[in-house]
Amino acid sequence: LSRDYYSIYVVNTDTDEFIEYASNADYQELQVEQSGIDFFEECRRNIMRLVYLEDMELALSIWDKEQLMAELKKEKTVSLTYRIVMEKNPVYINCKIIQMEEADGNYLVIGISNVDSQIRREKELNIAREKANRDALTGVKSKHAYNETIELVNDKIARRENEPFALAVCDVNGLKTINDTLGHAAGDKLILDATRTICEVFRHSPVFRIGGDEFVAILRGHDYQYRKKLAEVMADKNEKSRHSAGVMIACGIADWNESDECVERVFERADAKMYNNKSALKNEMKA
């Protein structure tokens, strides 16, 4: 155990006496008491001296004896991660606490380990994952996130555990013309305007940008229940835009049926409806 932990403490909870075992050389630099008669009071002093300011309240809350013992009644193990300051740098440590009943009394065994590299690596991965799942221009979910989501839904469909949903496929009218005549900055503004409209209409649903001017919203719950009304809302917005030279968004909505073995079948129907709507919008503009 000493190879895995900075330090291991054994605390007698009947007397609060404690003793430390296997103290790591780095941990010794903190000059923490290796034994004493009041573990929790010693913890409070060390927290005020060593714990990173932003994590101090968290550390103080867990190293309160009454609260810790209550947590250990509910869970066999209590685990807590916070930062201490080592050589002027915040370092993540993890404290794992278990309770033991022995013939001569009740004890806590506490292992303190350095998890700084692990935590920072996980944060870097989360940042990279969030970046991959977020469309850089619009801020909505990306095509990568859409593909991951569809995999999960297809898995639920295969296991017959899926709940009803619909797909709304949206396409921004006139993007190529804007890009060719006014430039890509104007095209980007058109996409951003369209994104705001789509997110406003399908405000209870995740929205994904899966192409330059193509978006998909997965409708469940509220938006699924009112999907026909939301299609009307989008049509009303297009009618207002037609008279004000605003953004026009073709939209097609299709429901998942139990006969659909995958999401792609739903997408095909929604995409076909979207193209029908796109043609209708073009004809209206010419009229």
Buried (B, 14 or more C-beta within 10 A) or exposed (E): EEEEBBBBBBBBBEEBBBBBBBBBEEBEEBEBEEEBEBBBEBBBEBBEEBBBEEBBEBBBEBBBBEEBBEBBEEEEEBEBBBBBBBEEEBBBBBBBBBBEEEEEEBBBBBBBBBBBEEBEEEEEEEEEEEEEBBBEEBEBBBBBBBEBBBEEBBEEBEEEEBEEBBBBBBBBBBBEEBBEEEEEEEBBEBBBBBBEBBBEBBEBBBBBBBEEBBBBBBBBEEBBEBBEEBBEBBBEBBEEBBEEEBBBBBBBBBBBEEEBEEBEBBBBBBBEBBEEBBEEBBEEEEE
